[in-house]
Amino acid sequence: MTGRAPKASGSVGTMNFGGGVPTVQVTDLKDDDFLLDVREDDEWQAGHAEGALHIPISEFVARYGELTEAAPQDGRVHVICRSGGRSAQVTMYLAQQGIDAVNVDGGMQLWAETGRPVVTDDGRPGFVL
């Protein structure tokens, strides 16, 4: 991201994708990659990737500023959900806002299946809901 991202407008749920969604494999993620989890609160509380930013898709447009404050200015946003559908919607929305974003293919299900840690807010082992 270069400079400040423009203020978000519109609705994530009504986007028109047009082309393909930029995607990355779970196995290609590095430990220091910026991860945005767009699952709902109950899913997040059951377990999530340590260090991820959590903004549920249902609140995403209203809380967009949290992302622009937390995301690296010249880095990529890796968007994840349970399996990849919701994160694909947010990825395309972010691209429309001028942000370098990619969808994490397979989501938290594949994250857990590949042995990556899933934790709760207090650091205990979690699970994918």
C-alpha positions in Angstrom: 0.0 0.0 0.0 1.3 3.4 -0.8 0.2 6.3 1.4 -3.3 6.3 2.8 -5.9 4.0 1.3 -9.1 5.7 0.1 -12.1 5.6 2.4 -14.1 2.4 1.8 -17.6 2.7 0.4 -20.2 0.2 -0.8 -21.0 -3.3 0.3 -18.7 -6.3 0.3 -21.6 -8.7 -0.3 -22.6 -7.1 -3.6 -19.4 -7.0 -5.5 -19.0 -8.0 -9.1 -15.8 -10.0 -9.5 -15.4 -9.9 -13.2 -12.0 -11.7 -13.3 -10.3 -14.2 -11.1 -9.4 -13.6 -7.5 -5.7 -13.2 -6.7 -4.8 -16.3 -4.6 -2.0 -17.6 -2.5 -1.5 -21.1 -1.0 -1.4 -21.6 2.7 2.0 -23.4 2.3 3.4 -20.3 0.6 2.7 -17.9 3.6 5.6 -16.7 5.7 5.3 -16.3 9.4 5.5 -12.5 9.1 2.9 -12.1 6.4 0.0 -9.8 7.3 -3.1 -11.9 7.7 -6.7 -10.6 7.8 -9.3 -13.0 9.2 -12.8 -12.2 8.0 -14.7 -15.0 9.8 -17.4 -14.2 12.3 -16.8 -13.8 16.0 -17.8 -17.3 17.1 -15.4 -18.8 14.5 -12.6 -16.5 15.6 -13.1 -17.3 19.3 -12.9 -21.1 18.5 -9.5 -20.6 17.0 -7.4 -18.4 14.7 -3.9 -17.8 13.3 -1.8 -16.1 15.9 -1.2 -12.4 15.1 -4.0 -12.1 12.5 -6.2 -9.1 12.4 -9.9 -10.0 12.9 -12.6 -8.0 11.1 -15.7 -10.0 10.4 -17.1 -9.7 6.9 -20.4 -8.6 8.3 -18.7 -5.5 9.8 -15.9 -5.1 7.2 -17.0 -1.8 5.4 -17.8 -0.1 8.8 -14.4 -1.2 10.2 -12.3 -0.7 7.1 -10.2 2.0 8.9 -8.9 -0.6 11.3 -7.3 -2.4 8.3 -5.7 0.7 6.8 -4.3 1.5 10.3 -2.9 -2.0 10.9 -1.8 -3.2 7.4 1.8 -2.6 6.3 2.0 0.5 4.0 3.9 -1.2 1.3 2.9 -4.8 1.9 0.3 -7.3 0.9 -2.9 -8.2 2.8 -3.5 -12.0 3.0 -7.2 -12.5 3.5 -8.5 -15.7 5.1 -11.8 -17.2 6.2 -13.0 -20.8 6.9 -12.6 -22.1 3.3 -12.0 -19.2 0.9 -15.4 -17.9 -0.2 -15.8 -14.9 2.2 -12.1 -14.0 1.9 -12.4 -14.0 -1.9 -15.2 -11.4 -1.6 -13.1 -9.2 0.7 -10.0 -9.7 -1.5 -11.8 -8.4 -4.5 -13.2 -5.5 -2.5 -9.8 -4.5 -1.3 -8.4 -4.7 -4.8 -11.2 -2.3 -5.9 -9.9 0.1 -3.1 -6.4 -0.1 -4.5 -4.9 -2.4 -1.8 -2.6 -5.3 -2.7 -4.6 -8.2 -1.4 -4.7 -12.0 -2.0 -7.1 -14.7 -0.9 -5.7 -17.6 1.1 -6.8 -20.7 -0.8 -8.5 -23.3 1.4 -8.8 -20.9 4.3 -8.4 -21.8 8.0 -9.5 -25.4 7.2 -6.4 -25.9 5.1 -4.3 -23.8 7.5 -5.1 -26.3 10.3 -4.7 -29.4 8.0 -1.2 -28.3 7.0 -0.2 -28.2 10.7 -0.1 -24.4 11.2 -1.0 -23.4 14.7 -4.6 -22.5 15.6 -5.0 -20.6 18.9 -7.6 -18.9 21.1 -7.4 -15.4 22.4 -5.6 -16.6 25.5 -3.0 -18.6 23.6 -4.4 -22.1 24.1 -4.8 -24.5 21.2 -7.9 -23.8 19.2 -9.8 -25.4 16.4 -11.5 -24.3 13.2 -15.3 -24.0 13.6 
